Every structure is written in C-alpha cells, then in structure tokens.
C-alpha cells in the first residue's frame, strides 16, 4: 500500500533539499482544502469544465509533494470527470486523503 506522505519521494522531488520540501508541504497544507472546495463548487454548479480545471491545478501542485495516495485520489476524480460518471465517491475519497495528508504534515512539522 502506498504511503500517505512519502518523505523519501518528497525529498527526491525537492532535489534533496529538506527546507524546500517543507515549504512545498506548507503551501499544500495552506491551499489543499480551498482547492477541493473549488472543485465542489464547480460540481454543484454542474460546471464540468471548471471542475476539471480545478482538479488539474490541484494535480499539478500535488505532483511535487510526495503524497502518492492523494495523487491517486486526484487522478481517480479526473477519470470520473472525464468518463462523466458520478464523481461523488471520488470526491469523498479525495477529501479523506487530503485530511490524512494534513494530519501527517502536522505530525511531522509541528
């Protein structure tokens, strides 16, 4: 099973610079739920273009964090949006994974 927060991967993505990785995770922690909220608003308004765009922005940010399960959840939501299937399960999974990532970040860096 993939880890919630893969510090080894995160450091690799941050070019072995621990402070850079910490800053990246801090930025993620500060924006993650706002980004998810933008996806939820777009879905509530049945605006799939905005939902896909917000999900894509989130995916771009998460690619450099070392959070493989969160990235998998974002990709699953993208697939649901592209297949035009009900994205609620994928969105719920994304929110659950986001909470776990925030808790892991806070546990390590607080």
Backbone as JSON Lines, residues from 0, in Angstrom:
{"i":0,"aa":"X","n":[0.84,-1.18,0.0],"ca":[0.0,0.0,0.0],"c":[0.89,1.25,0.0]}
{"i":1,"aa":"X","n":[0.49,2.22,-0.76],"ca":[1.25,3.47,-0.83],"c":[1.11,4.24,0.47]}
{"i":2,"aa":"X","n":[2.11,5.04,0.76],"ca":[2.07,5.82,2.0],"c":[1.3,7.13,1.79]}
{"i":3,"aa":"X","n":[0.85,7.68,2.89],"ca":[0.15,8.96,2.86],"c":[1.13,10.07,2.51]}
{"i":4,"aa":"X","n":[2.25,10.07,3.19],"ca":[3.28,11.09,2.98],"c":[4.61,10.36,2.84]}
{"i":5,"aa":"X","n":[5.14,10.35,1.64],"ca":[6.4,9.66,1.34],"c":[7.53,10.69,1.38]}
{"i":6,"aa":"X","n":[8.19,10.77,2.53],"ca":[9.24,11.79,2.69],"c":[10.41,11.55,1.76]}
{"i":7,"aa":"X","n":[10.76,10.31,1.52],"ca":[11.87,10.0,0.61],"c":[11.54,10.49,-0.8]}
{"i":8,"aa":"X","n":[10.35,10.21,-1.26],"ca":[9.92,10.68,-2.58],"c":[9.86,12.21,-2.6]}
{"i":9,"aa":"X","n":[9.29,12.8,-1.55],"ca":[9.19,14.25,-1.48],"c":[10.55,14.93,-1.54]}
{"i":10,"aa":"X","n":[11.51,14.38,-0.83],"ca":[12.87,14.93,-0.86],"c":[13.49,14.78,-2.25]}
{"i":11,"aa":"X","n":[13.24,13.65,-2.88],"ca":[13.75,13.45,-4.24],"c":[13.16,14.51,-5.18]}
{"i":12,"aa":"X","n":[11.87,14.73,-5.07],"ca":[11.2,15.72,-5.92],"c":[11.68,17.15,-5.63]}
{"i":13,"aa":"X","n":[12.14,17.37,-4.39],"ca":[12.66,18.69,-3.98],"c":[14.18,18.74,-4.12]}
{"i":14,"aa":"X","n":[14.73,17.86,-4.93],"ca":[16.18,17.84,-5.19],"c":[17.01,17.71,-3.92]}
{"i":15,"aa":"X","n":[16.55,16.85,-3.01],"ca":[17.25,16.57,-1.75],"c":[17.43,17.81,-0.88]}
{"i":16,"aa":"X","n":[16.48,18.73,-0.96],"ca":[16.52,19.95,-0.16],"c":[15.37,19.91,0.86]}
{"i":17,"aa":"X","n":[15.66,19.51,2.1],"ca":[14.6,19.36,3.11],"c":[13.79,20.63,3.34]}
{"i":18,"aa":"X","n":[14.44,21.78,3.34],"ca":[13.69,23.02,3.58],"c":[12.74,23.32,2.44]}
{"i":19,"aa":"X","n":[13.15,23.03,1.22],"ca":[12.28,23.22,0.07],"c":[11.07,22.28,0.16]}
{"i":20,"aa":"X","n":[11.32,21.04,0.54],"ca":[10.22,20.08,0.69],"c":[9.25,20.54,1.77]}
{"i":21,"aa":"X","n":[9.8,21.02,2.86],"ca":[8.95,21.51,3.96],"c":[8.1,22.69,3.47]}
{"i":22,"aa":"X","n":[8.69,23.58,2.69],"ca":[7.96,24.74,2.17],"c":[6.85,24.3,1.21]}
{"i":23,"aa":"X","n":[7.16,23.31,0.37],"ca":[6.16,22.78,-0.56],"c":[4.97,22.19,0.21]}
{"i":24,"aa":"X","n":[5.27,21.41,1.25],"ca":[4.2,20.83,2.06],"c":[3.4,21.9,2.8]}
{"i":25,"aa":"X","n":[4.08,22.94,3.25],"ca":[3.39,24.05,3.93],"c":[2.42,24.72,2.96]}
{"i":26,"aa":"X","n":[2.86,24.94,1.74],"ca":[1.97,25.53,0.73],"c":[0.78,24.63,0.44]}
{"i":27,"aa":"X","n":[1.04,23.32,0.34],"ca":[-0.04,22.37,0.11],"c":[-1.04,22.42,1.26]}
{"i":28,"aa":"X","n":[-0.53,22.41,2.48],"ca":[-1.41,22.45,3.65],"c":[-2.29,23.69,3.63]}
{"i":29,"aa":"X","n":[-1.73,24.8,3.19],"ca":[-2.48,26.06,3.18],"c":[-3.52,26.16,2.08]}
{"i":30,"aa":"X","n":[-3.36,25.41,1.0],"ca":[-4.26,25.58,-0.14],"c":[-5.14,24.37,-0.45]}
{"i":31,"aa":"X","n":[-4.85,23.24,0.13],"ca":[-5.49,21.99,-0.26],"c":[-7.01,22.04,-0.15]}
{"i":32,"aa":"X","n":[-7.54,22.45,0.98],"ca":[-9.0,22.41,1.15],"c":[-9.68,23.49,0.33]}
{"i":33,"aa":"X","n":[-9.02,24.61,0.1],"ca":[-9.58,25.63,-0.79],"c":[-9.67,25.09,-2.22]}
{"i":34,"aa":"X","n":[-8.63,24.39,-2.64],"ca":[-8.65,23.8,-3.98],"c":[-9.77,22.77,-4.12]}
{"i":35,"aa":"X","n":[-9.95,21.94,-3.11],"ca":[-11.02,20.95,-3.15],"c":[-12.39,21.64,-3.14]}
{"i":36,"aa":"X","n":[-12.49,22.71,-2.38],"ca":[-13.75,23.46,-2.35],"c":[-14.09,24.01,-3.74]}
{"i":37,"aa":"X","n":[-13.09,24.46,-4.47],"ca":[-13.34,24.96,-5.83],"c":[-13.89,23.86,-6.73]}
{"i":38,"aa":"X","n":[-13.38,22.65,-6.55],"ca":[-13.9,21.51,-7.3],"c":[-15.36,21.25,-6.91]}
{"i":39,"aa":"X","n":[-15.63,21.26,-5.61],"ca":[-17.01,21.02,-5.13],"c":[-17.98,22.06,-5.66]}
{"i":40,"aa":"X","n":[-17.58,23.31,-5.63],"ca":[-18.46,24.4,-6.12],"c":[-18.76,24.19,-7.61]}
{"i":41,"aa":"X","n":[-17.73,23.87,-8.37],"ca":[-17.92,23.65,-9.8],"c":[-18.87,22.47,-10.04]}
{"i":42,"aa":"X","n":[-18.71,21.4,-9.26],"ca":[-19.6,20.25,-9.42],"c":[-21.03,20.58,-9.02]}
{"i":43,"aa":"X","n":[-21.19,21.34,-7.93],"ca":[-22.54,21.75,-7.51],"c":[-23.22,22.56,-8.6]}
{"i":44,"aa":"X","n":[-22.42,23.4,-9.28],"ca":[-22.95,24.24,-10.36],"c":[-23.0,23.51,-11.7]}
{"i":45,"aa":"X","n":[-22.67,22.22,-11.67],"ca":[-22.65,21.37,-12.86],"c":[-21.76,21.95,-13.96]}
{"i":46,"aa":"X","n":[-20.67,22.56,-13.53],"ca":[-19.7,23.13,-14.47],"c":[-18.49,22.21,-14.53]}
{"i":47,"aa":"X","n":[-18.57,21.24,-15.42],"ca":[-17.51,20.24,-15.52],"c":[-16.2,20.83,-16.01]}
{"i":48,"aa":"X","n":[-16.26,21.85,-16.82],"ca":[-15.03,22.47,-17.31],"c":[-14.25,23.07,-16.14]}
{"i":49,"aa":"X","n":[-14.93,23.79,-15.26],"ca":[-14.27,24.37,-14.09],"c":[-13.81,23.29,-13.11]}
{"i":50,"aa":"X","n":[-14.62,22.25,-12.96],"ca":[-14.24,21.15,-12.05],"c":[-12.97,20.48,-12.55]}
{"i":51,"aa":"X","n":[-12.92,20.2,-13.84],"ca":[-11.73,19.57,-14.41],"c":[-10.51,20.49,-14.28]}
{"i":52,"aa":"X","n":[-10.69,21.78,-14.52],"ca":[-9.59,22.73,-14.43],"c":[-9.06,22.83,-13.0]}
{"i":53,"aa":"X","n":[-9.97,22.89,-12.04],"ca":[-9.55,22.97,-10.63],"c":[-8.85,21.69,-10.2]}
{"i":54,"aa":"X","n":[-9.35,20.55,-10.64],"ca":[-8.72,19.27,-10.32],"c":[-7.33,19.18,-10.96]}
{"i":55,"aa":"X","n":[-7.21,19.67,-12.18],"ca":[-5.92,19.65,-12.87],"c":[-4.89,20.53,-12.15]}
{"i":56,"aa":"X","n":[-5.33,21.71,-11.7],"ca":[-4.43,22.6,-10.93],"c":[-3.96,21.91,-9.67]}
{"i":57,"aa":"X","n":[-4.88,21.24,-8.98],"ca":[-4.52,20.52,-7.76],"c":[-3.54,19.4,-8.07]}
{"i":58,"aa":"X","n":[-3.79,18.67,-9.13],"ca":[-2.89,17.58,-9.52],"c":[-1.49,18.13,-9.81]}
{"i":59,"aa":"X","n":[-1.41,19.25,-10.49],"ca":[-0.11,19.85,-10.8],"c":[0.65,20.2,-9.54]}
{"i":60,"aa":"X","n":[-0.04,20.71,-8.54],"ca":[0.62,21.07,-7.29],"c":[1.06,19.84,-6.5]}
{"i":61,"aa":"X","n":[0.23,18.83,-6.46],"ca":[0.49,17.66,-5.64],"c":[1.63,16.8,-6.22]}
{"i":62,"aa":"X","n":[1.86,16.89,-7.5],"ca":[2.92,16.08,-8.14],"c":[4.29,16.29,-7.5]}
{"i":63,"aa":"X","n":[4.51,17.39,-6.84],"ca":[5.83,17.69,-6.28],"c":[5.88,17.56,-4.76]}
{"i":64,"aa":"X","n":[4.88,16.92,-4.17],"ca":[4.78,16.89,-2.71],"c":[5.19,15.57,-2.06]}
{"i":65,"aa":"X","n":[5.17,14.5,-2.81],"ca":[5.45,13.2,-2.19],"c":[4.25,12.67,-1.42]}
{"i":66,"aa":"X","n":[3.08,12.85,-2.0],"ca":[1.83,12.37,-1.39],"c":[1.13,11.44,-2.39]}
{"i":67,"aa":"X","n":[1.63,10.21,-2.53],"ca":[1.14,9.32,-3.59],"c":[-0.34,8.94,-3.49]}
{"i":68,"aa":"X","n":[-0.85,8.74,-2.3],"ca":[-2.27,8.37,-2.19],"c":[-3.17,9.54,-2.56]}
{"i":69,"aa":"X","n":[-2.76,10.74,-2.19],"ca":[-3.53,11.93,-2.56],"c":[-3.51,12.1,-4.07]}
{"i":70,"aa":"X","n":[-2.36,11.9,-4.68],"ca":[-2.25,11.99,-6.13],"c":[-3.15,10.95,-6.8]}
{"i":71,"aa":"X","n":[-3.17,9.73,-6.28],"ca":[-4.05,8.69,-6.83],"c":[-5.52,9.11,-6.74]}
{"i":72,"aa":"X","n":[-5.9,9.74,-5.63],"ca":[-7.29,10.18,-5.45],"c":[-7.64,11.28,-6.46]}
{"i":73,"aa":"X","n":[-6.71,12.17,-6.72],"ca":[-6.93,13.23,-7.7],"c":[-7.08,12.65,-9.09]}
{"i":74,"aa":"X","n":[-6.24,11.68,-9.42],"ca":[-6.31,11.02,-10.73],"c":[-7.64,10.27,-10.88]}
{"i":75,"aa":"X","n":[-8.09,9.62,-9.81],"ca":[-9.38,8.9,-9.85],"c":[-10.53,9.88,-10.09]}
{"i":76,"aa":"X","n":[-10.47,11.06,-9.47],"ca":[-11.52,12.06,-9.69],"c":[-11.45,12.55,-11.14]}
{"i":77,"aa":"X","n":[-10.26,12.76,-11.64],"ca":[-10.11,13.19,-13.03],"c":[-10.74,12.16,-13.98]}
{"i":78,"aa":"X","n":[-10.48,10.89,-13.72],"ca":[-11.05,9.82,-14.56],"c":[-12.57,9.82,-14.48]}
{"i":79,"aa":"X","n":[-13.11,10.02,-13.29],"ca":[-14.58,10.07,-13.15],"c":[-15.15,11.27,-13.91]}
{"i":80,"aa":"X","n":[-14.48,12.39,-13.83],"ca":[-14.95,13.58,-14.55],"c":[-14.87,13.38,-16.06]}
{"i":81,"aa":"X","n":[-13.81,12.75,-16.52],"ca":[-13.65,12.51,-17.95],"c":[-14.64,11.49,-18.49]}
{"i":82,"aa":"X","n":[-14.99,10.5,-17.66],"ca":[-15.95,9.47,-18.08],"c":[-17.39,9.91,-17.88]}
{"i":83,"aa":"X","n":[-17.55,11.07,-17.27],"ca":[-18.86,11.64,-16.97],"c":[-19.69,10.7,-16.09]}
{"i":84,"aa":"X","n":[-18.99,10.02,-15.18],"ca":[-19.68,9.2,-14.18],"c":[-19.82,10.05,-12.92]}
{"i":85,"aa":"X","n":[-20.59,9.56,-11.99],"ca":[-20.81,10.3,-10.75],"c":[-19.49,10.45,-9.99]}
{"i":86,"aa":"X","n":[-19.02,11.68,-9.79],"ca":[-17.74,11.89,-9.14],"c":[-17.79,11.92,-7.62]}
{"i":87,"aa":"X","n":[-18.96,11.73,-7.02],"ca":[-19.1,11.9,-5.57],"c":[-18.19,10.95,-4.79]}
{"i":88,"aa":"X","n":[-18.14,9.69,-5.15],"ca":[-17.27,8.74,-4.45],"c":[-15.82,9.18,-4.55]}
{"i":89,"aa":"X","n":[-15.39,9.57,-5.75],"ca":[-14.0,10.02,-5.94],"c":[-13.72,11.29,-5.15]}
{"i":90,"aa":"X","n":[-14.68,12.19,-5.1],"ca":[-14.51,13.43,-4.34],"c":[-14.41,13.14,-2.85]}
{"i":91,"aa":"X","n":[-15.23,12.23,-2.36],"ca":[-15.18,11.85,-0.95],"c":[-13.83,11.22,-0.61]}
{"i":92,"aa":"X","n":[-13.34,10.35,-1.49],"ca":[-12.03,9.74,-1.29],"c":[-10.95,10.81,-1.27]}
{"i":93,"aa":"X","n":[-11.03,11.76,-2.18],"ca":[-10.06,12.86,-2.23],"c":[-10.06,13.65,-0.92]}
{"i":94,"aa":"X","n":[-11.24,13.96,-0.41],"ca":[-11.33,14.71,0.85],"c":[-10.75,13.9,2.02]}
{"i":95,"aa":"X","n":[-11.02,12.62,2.04],"ca":[-10.47,11.75,3.1],"c":[-8.94,11.72,3.03]}
{"i":96,"aa":"X","n":[-8.4,11.54,1.84],"ca":[-6.95,11.5,1.67],"c":[-6.33,12.86,2.01]}
{"i":97,"aa":"X","n":[-7.0,13.94,1.67],"ca":[-6.5,15.27,1.99],"c":[-6.37,15.45,3.51]}
{"i":98,"aa":"X","n":[-7.37,14.99,4.23],"ca":[-7.34,15.09,5.69],"c":[-6.16,14.3,6.25]}
{"i":99,"aa":"X","n":[-5.93,13.11,5.72],"ca":[-4.81,12.29,6.19],"c":[-3.47,12.95,5.89]}
{"i":100,"aa":"X","n":[-3.36,13.58,4.74],"ca":[-2.12,14.28,4.39],"c":[-1.88,15.44,5.33]}
{"i":101,"aa":"X","n":[-2.91,16.23,5.59],"ca":[-2.77,17.37,6.5],"c":[-2.34,16.88,7.88]}
{"i":102,"aa":"X","n":[-2.97,15.83,8.36],"ca":[-2.59,15.28,9.68],"c":[-1.14,14.8,9.68]}
{"i":103,"aa":"X","n":[-0.7,14.16,8.62],"ca":[0.68,13.69,8.54],"c":[1.67,14.86,8.52]}
{"i":104,"aa":"X","n":[1.35,15.88,7.76],"ca":[2.21,17.07,7.69],"c":[2.32,17.7,9.07]}
{"i":105,"aa":"X","n":[1.2,17.86,9.73],"ca":[1.2,18.5,11.05],"c":[1.94,17.65,12.07]}
{"i":106,"aa":"X","n":[1.82,16.34,11.97],"ca":[2.52,15.45,12.89],"c":[4.03,15.57,12.73]}
{"i":107,"aa":"X","n":[4.48,15.72,11.51],"ca":[5.93,15.79,11.24],"c":[6.49,17.17,11.52]}
{"i":108,"aa":"X","n":[5.79,18.2,11.14],"ca":[6.36,19.54,11.15],"c":[5.83,20.46,12.25]}
{"i":109,"aa":"X","n":[4.99,19.97,13.13],"ca":[4.53,20.83,14.24],"c":[5.07,20.34,15.56]}
